[in-house]
Amino acid sequence: MIEILEKIPVEPLMQKFIGVGVIILSTFIVVFVTKIVVKLLITNITDKTKNELDDTLAAIISKPAVMLIYLFGASLLFKFIETLLIENVGVEVFNFIDGLIYALGVIVVASLLTKIFSAIVNWYSSSLGSQTETKVNDEFMPLLDRALKIIVYTLATLIILEYFKVDVKGLIAVLGIGSLAIALAAQETLANMIGGFVIMIDRPFRTGDWVEFDDGRTCQVHQIGVRSTKLLTIENTLIIVPNAELMKSTIHNVTYPYPEIKIKISVGVGYDSDIHLVKKVMFEEADNQEHIMQNPAPIFRFDEFGDSSLNVTLICSVPEVSYKFDTASQLREKILDRFRIENIEIPFPQRVVTFVNNPDKVEE
């Protein structure tokens, strides 16, 4: 460029001003043309699609693109000035300015990438995530967004430090040792977070599902968090369980994949009872219940000959778990009333003890 300016028939000082003006004017022209081209491309692309993601991305990309052009123009301008004033001004000043422009460019690119990632994550959460049956996206997507931002800005910082010839390897080693110390100090928290990620990805249960533990507790999943899961009991109390414990427990999901749930009514009747009448009575009372399903139909099962009774079970289905407890209670009441009307005995535990009167045995 200097060779071209020297051919202009003006004074050397004026040649320098012309060169500066050409760089500044060219930068503004490129910015103006870029805005027009980007606007036309955005209009043509967004008009052909129905989703809002491309509109958001277009709005995000336009400003950083202009900023990068300005930074590139500034870099060219200062390099041109450097070639003209190198004899009067130290090299360190121009190196610092060049490094500053480079750092700003890296920051602009990092900011652009984080905004693109955030737009994609938010679009997925609001559009595709709302079509799923679970609320996993409400928990996982914001965390993913923050993690991506941390990764991008960390890489941008390392790139800038590498440009300024800072010992990045030593810094990475220090960060690695510090991360190890933090991991050892917070291993329980990390275990719970990993458990939360596994639950969100594997989805053994979802928000609103009813789960049953080995100890007999039945709870509804209220919220699945990164560190813990909140469960709502039948008594309407909230239990907060760390995700690491849930990963180690055996959990019965009673509402997934099928919302229908079984009700078991077990009872023992006397040995002199008519088992066919018992079966008839239990079926009739099951048919009279509003929420008991007929498909699948109720099942009567003669379980065993007990020590004091004939043990039987009636198995019924209700559409969802919210009907289980009230329906089971009402059905037990009705069966008890009918047993009393039909003179069907529900015996107490009893044993027959026989005393043998043997005087000779006693003397021995």
Contacts in CASP RR format, 6 or more apart in sequence:
PFRMAT RR
TARGET T0000
AUTHOR 0000-0000-0000
METHOD contacts of the structure
MODEL  1
MIEILEKIPVEPLMQKFIGVGVIILSTFIVVFVTKIVVKLLITNITDKTK
NELDDTLAAIISKPAVMLIYLFGASLLFKFIETLLIENVGVEVFNFIDGL
IYALGVIVVASLLTKIFSAIVNWYSSSLGSQTETKVNDEFMPLLDRALKI
IVYTLATLIILEYFKVDVKGLIAVLGIGSLAIALAAQETLANMIGGFVIM
IDRPFRTGDWVEFDDGRTCQVHQIGVRSTKLLTIENTLIIVPNAELMKST
IHNVTYPYPEIKIKISVGVGYDSDIHLVKKVMFEEADNQEHIMQNPAPIF
RFDEFGDSSLNVTLICSVPEVSYKFDTASQLREKILDRFRIENIEIPFPQ
RVVTFVNNPDKVEE
1 19 0 8 1.000
1 22 0 8 1.000
1 80 0 8 1.000
2 83 0 8 1.000
2 84 0 8 1.000
5 15 0 8 1.000
5 16 0 8 1.000
5 18 0 8 1.000
5 19 0 8 1.000
6 15 0 8 1.000
8 15 0 8 1.000
8 18 0 8 1.000
10 18 0 8 1.000
16 84 0 8 1.000
19 80 0 8 1.000
20 77 0 8 1.000
20 80 0 8 1.000
20 81 0 8 1.000
23 73 0 8 1.000
23 76 0 8 1.000
23 77 0 8 1.000
23 80 0 8 1.000
24 77 0 8 1.000
26 73 0 8 1.000
27 69 0 8 1.000
27 70 0 8 1.000
27 72 0 8 1.000
27 73 0 8 1.000
27 74 0 8 1.000
27 76 0 8 1.000
27 77 0 8 1.000
30 69 0 8 1.000
31 66 0 8 1.000
31 69 0 8 1.000
31 70 0 8 1.000
34 65 0 8 1.000
34 66 0 8 1.000
34 69 0 8 1.000
35 62 0 8 1.000
35 66 0 8 1.000
38 58 0 8 1.000
38 61 0 8 1.000
38 62 0 8 1.000
38 65 0 8 1.000
39 62 0 8 1.000
42 54 0 8 1.000
42 55 0 8 1.000
42 58 0 8 1.000
42 62 0 8 1.000
45 54 0 8 1.000
45 58 0 8 1.000
46 54 0 8 1.000
46 55 0 8 1.000
46 58 0 8 1.000
51 123 0 8 1.000
51 127 0 8 1.000
52 123 0 8 1.000
53 119 0 8 1.000
53 120 0 8 1.000
53 123 0 8 1.000
53 127 0 8 1.000
56 119 0 8 1.000
56 123 0 8 1.000
57 116 0 8 1.000
57 119 0 8 1.000
60 112 0 8 1.000
60 115 0 8 1.000
60 116 0 8 1.000
60 119 0 8 1.000
61 112 0 8 1.000
61 116 0 8 1.000
64 108 0 8 1.000
64 109 0 8 1.000
64 111 0 8 1.000
64 112 0 8 1.000
64 115 0 8 1.000
67 105 0 8 1.000
67 108 0 8 1.000
68 105 0 8 1.000
68 108 0 8 1.000
68 109 0 8 1.000
71 101 0 8 1.000
71 104 0 8 1.000
71 105 0 8 1.000
71 108 0 8 1.000
74 101 0 8 1.000
75 98 0 8 1.000
75 101 0 8 1.000
75 102 0 8 1.000
78 94 0 8 1.000
78 97 0 8 1.000
78 98 0 8 1.000
78 101 0 8 1.000
79 94 0 8 1.000
79 98 0 8 1.000
81 94 0 8 1.000
82 89 0 8 1.000
82 94 0 8 1.000
86 94 0 8 1.000
99 163 0 8 1.000
99 164 0 8 1.000
102 160 0 8 1.000
102 163 0 8 1.000
103 160 0 8 1.000
103 163 0 8 1.000
106 156 0 8 1.000
106 159 0 8 1.000
106 160 0 8 1.000
106 163 0 8 1.000
107 156 0 8 1.000
107 160 0 8 1.000
109 156 0 8 1.000
110 152 0 8 1.000
110 153 0 8 1.000
110 155 0 8 1.000
110 156 0 8 1.000
113 152 0 8 1.000
114 148 0 8 1.000
114 149 0 8 1.000
114 152 0 8 1.000
114 153 0 8 1.000
117 145 0 8 1.000
117 148 0 8 1.000
117 149 0 8 1.000
117 152 0 8 1.000
118 145 0 8 1.000
118 148 0 8 1.000
118 149 0 8 1.000
121 141 0 8 1.000
121 144 0 8 1.000
121 145 0 8 1.000
121 148 0 8 1.000
122 141 0 8 1.000
122 145 0 8 1.000
124 137 0 8 1.000
124 141 0 8 1.000
125 137 0 8 1.000
125 138 0 8 1.000
125 141 0 8 1.000
129 137 0 8 1.000
133 206 0 8 1.000
134 203 0 8 1.000
134 206 0 8 1.000
134 207 0 8 1.000
135 206 0 8 1.000
135 207 0 8 1.000
135 224 0 8 1.000
136 200 0 8 1.000
136 203 0 8 1.000
136 206 0 8 1.000
136 224 0 8 1.000
139 200 0 8 1.000
139 224 0 8 1.000
139 225 0 8 1.000
139 226 0 8 1.000
140 197 0 8 1.000
140 200 0 8 1.000
143 226 0 8 1.000
158 168 0 8 1.000
158 171 0 8 1.000
158 172 0 8 1.000
161 168 0 8 1.000
161 171 0 8 1.000
162 168 0 8 1.000
183 190 0 8 1.000
188 242 0 8 1.000
188 244 0 8 1.000
189 227 0 8 1.000
191 244 0 8 1.000
192 226 0 8 1.000
192 227 0 8 1.000
192 228 0 8 1.000
192 242 0 8 1.000
192 243 0 8 1.000
192 244 0 8 1.000
193 226 0 8 1.000
193 227 0 8 1.000
193 243 0 8 1.000
194 243 0 8 1.000
194 244 0 8 1.000
195 243 0 8 1.000
195 244 0 8 1.000
195 246 0 8 1.000
195 247 0 8 1.000
196 224 0 8 1.000
196 225 0 8 1.000
196 226 0 8 1.000
196 227 0 8 1.000
196 229 0 8 1.000
196 243 0 8 1.000
197 226 0 8 1.000
198 243 0 8 1.000
198 247 0 8 1.000
199 205 0 8 1.000
199 224 0 8 1.000
199 229 0 8 1.000
199 243 0 8 1.000
199 246 0 8 1.000
199 247 0 8 1.000
200 224 0 8 1.000
204 251 0 8 1.000
204 253 0 8 1.000
205 211 0 8 1.000
205 221 0 8 1.000
205 224 0 8 1.000
205 251 0 8 1.000
205 253 0 8 1.000
205 256 0 8 1.000
206 221 0 8 1.000
206 224 0 8 1.000
206 256 0 8 1.000
207 221 0 8 1.000
207 222 0 8 1.000
207 223 0 8 1.000
207 224 0 8 1.000
208 220 0 8 1.000
208 221 0 8 1.000
208 222 0 8 1.000
208 255 0 8 1.000
209 220 0 8 1.000
209 221 0 8 1.000
209 253 0 8 1.000
209 254 0 8 1.000
209 255 0 8 1.000
209 256 0 8 1.000
210 218 0 8 1.000
210 219 0 8 1.000
210 220 0 8 1.000
210 221 0 8 1.000
210 253 0 8 1.000
210 254 0 8 1.000
210 255 0 8 1.000
210 261 0 8 1.000
210 321 0 8 1.000
211 218 0 8 1.000
211 219 0 8 1.000
211 220 0 8 1.000
211 221 0 8 1.000
211 231 0 8 1.000
211 251 0 8 1.000
211 252 0 8 1.000
211 253 0 8 1.000
211 254 0 8 1.000
212 218 0 8 1.000
212 219 0 8 1.000
212 251 0 8 1.000
212 252 0 8 1.000
212 254 0 8 1.000
213 219 0 8 1.000
213 249 0 8 1.000
213 250 0 8 1.000
213 251 0 8 1.000
213 252 0 8 1.000
214 249 0 8 1.000
214 250 0 8 1.000
217 233 0 8 1.000
218 233 0 8 1.000
218 234 0 8 1.000
218 254 0 8 1.000
219 231 0 8 1.000
219 232 0 8 1.000
219 233 0 8 1.000
219 234 0 8 1.000
219 239 0 8 1.000
220 231 0 8 1.000
220 232 0 8 1.000
220 233 0 8 1.000
220 321 0 8 1.000
221 229 0 8 1.000
221 230 0 8 1.000
221 231 0 8 1.000
221 232 0 8 1.000
222 230 0 8 1.000
222 231 0 8 1.000
222 232 0 8 1.000
222 238 0 8 1.000
223 229 0 8 1.000
223 230 0 8 1.000
225 243 0 8 1.000
226 243 0 8 1.000
227 242 0 8 1.000
227 243 0 8 1.000
228 240 0 8 1.000
228 241 0 8 1.000
228 242 0 8 1.000
228 243 0 8 1.000
229 240 0 8 1.000
229 241 0 8 1.000
229 243 0 8 1.000
229 246 0 8 1.000
230 238 0 8 1.000
230 239 0 8 1.000
230 240 0 8 1.000
230 241 0 8 1.000
231 238 0 8 1.000
231 239 0 8 1.000
231 240 0 8 1.000
231 241 0 8 1.000
232 238 0 8 1.000
232 239 0 8 1.000
233 239 0 8 1.000
234 325 0 8 1.000
254 261 0 8 1.000
254 321 0 8 1.000
255 261 0 8 1.000
255 320 0 8 1.000
255 321 0 8 1.000
259 319 0 8 1.000
259 320 0 8 1.000
259 321 0 8 1.000
260 293 0 8 1.000
260 317 0 8 1.000
260 318 0 8 1.000
260 319 0 8 1.000
260 320 0 8 1.000
261 317 0 8 1.000
261 318 0 8 1.000
261 320 0 8 1.000
261 321 0 8 1.000
261 324 0 8 1.000
262 315 0 8 1.000
262 316 0 8 1.000
262 317 0 8 1.000
263 292 0 8 1.000
263 315 0 8 1.000
263 316 0 8 1.000
263 317 0 8 1.000
263 318 0 8 1.000
263 324 0 8 1.000
263 327 0 8 1.000
263 328 0 8 1.000
263 331 0 8 1.000
264 313 0 8 1.000
264 314 0 8 1.000
264 315 0 8 1.000
265 282 0 8 1.000
265 313 0 8 1.000
265 314 0 8 1.000
265 315 0 8 1.000
265 316 0 8 1.000
265 328 0 8 1.000
265 331 0 8 1.000
265 332 0 8 1.000
265 335 0 8 1.000
266 303 0 8 1.000
266 311 0 8 1.000
266 312 0 8 1.000
266 313 0 8 1.000
267 311 0 8 1.000
267 312 0 8 1.000
267 313 0 8 1.000
267 335 0 8 1.000
267 346 0 8 1.000
268 309 0 8 1.000
268 310 0 8 1.000
268 311 0 8 1.000
268 312 0 8 1.000
268 346 0 8 1.000
268 347 0 8 1.000
269 275 0 8 1.000
269 278 0 8 1.000
269 309 0 8 1.000
269 310 0 8 1.000
269 312 0 8 1.000
269 339 0 8 1.000
269 344 0 8 1.000
269 345 0 8 1.000
269 346 0 8 1.000
269 347 0 8 1.000
270 308 0 8 1.000
270 309 0 8 1.000
270 310 0 8 1.000
270 344 0 8 1.000
270 345 0 8 1.000
270 346 0 8 1.000
270 347 0 8 1.000
271 309 0 8 1.000
271 310 0 8 1.000
272 345 0 8 1.000
273 310 0 8 1.000
273 344 0 8 1.000
273 345 0 8 1.000
274 344 0 8 1.000
275 302 0 8 1.000
275 310 0 8 1.000
275 312 0 8 1.000
277 342 0 8 1.000
277 344 0 8 1.000
278 310 0 8 1.000
278 312 0 8 1.000
278 339 0 8 1.000
278 344 0 8 1.000
279 300 0 8 1.000
279 312 0 8 1.000
281 335 0 8 1.000
281 338 0 8 1.000
281 339 0 8 1.000
281 342 0 8 1.000
281 344 0 8 1.000
282 298 0 8 1.000
282 300 0 8 1.000
282 312 0 8 1.000
282 314 0 8 1.000
282 335 0 8 1.000
283 298 0 8 1.000
283 300 0 8 1.000
283 314 0 8 1.000
284 338 0 8 1.000
285 331 0 8 1.000
285 334 0 8 1.000
285 335 0 8 1.000
285 338 0 8 1.000
286 292 0 8 1.000
286 298 0 8 1.000
286 314 0 8 1.000
286 316 0 8 1.000
286 331 0 8 1.000
287 294 0 8 1.000
287 298 0 8 1.000
288 334 0 8 1.000
289 316 0 8 1.000
289 327 0 8 1.000
289 330 0 8 1.000
289 331 0 8 1.000
289 334 0 8 1.000
291 318 0 8 1.000
291 319 0 8 1.000
291 323 0 8 1.000
291 327 0 8 1.000
292 298 0 8 1.000
292 316 0 8 1.000
292 317 0 8 1.000
292 318 0 8 1.000
292 327 0 8 1.000
292 331 0 8 1.000
293 316 0 8 1.000
293 317 0 8 1.000
293 318 0 8 1.000
293 319 0 8 1.000
296 317 0 8 1.000
298 314 0 8 1.000
298 315 0 8 1.000
298 316 0 8 1.000
298 317 0 8 1.000
299 314 0 8 1.000
299 315 0 8 1.000
299 316 0 8 1.000
300 312 0 8 1.000
300 313 0 8 1.000
300 314 0 8 1.000
301 312 0 8 1.000
301 313 0 8 1.000
301 314 0 8 1.000
301 315 0 8 1.000
302 310 0 8 1.000
302 311 0 8 1.000
302 312 0 8 1.000
303 311 0 8 1.000
303 312 0 8 1.000
303 313 0 8 1.000
304 311 0 8 1.000
305 311 0 8 1.000
307 349 0 8 1.000
307 351 0 8 1.000
308 347 0 8 1.000
308 348 0 8 1.000
308 349 0 8 1.000
308 350 0 8 1.000
308 351 0 8 1.000
309 346 0 8 1.000
309 347 0 8 1.000
314 331 0 8 1.000
314 335 0 8 1.000
316 327 0 8 1.000
316 331 0 8 1.000
318 324 0 8 1.000
318 327 0 8 1.000
336 346 0 8 1.000
338 344 0 8 1.000
339 345 0 8 1.000
339 346 0 8 1.000
END
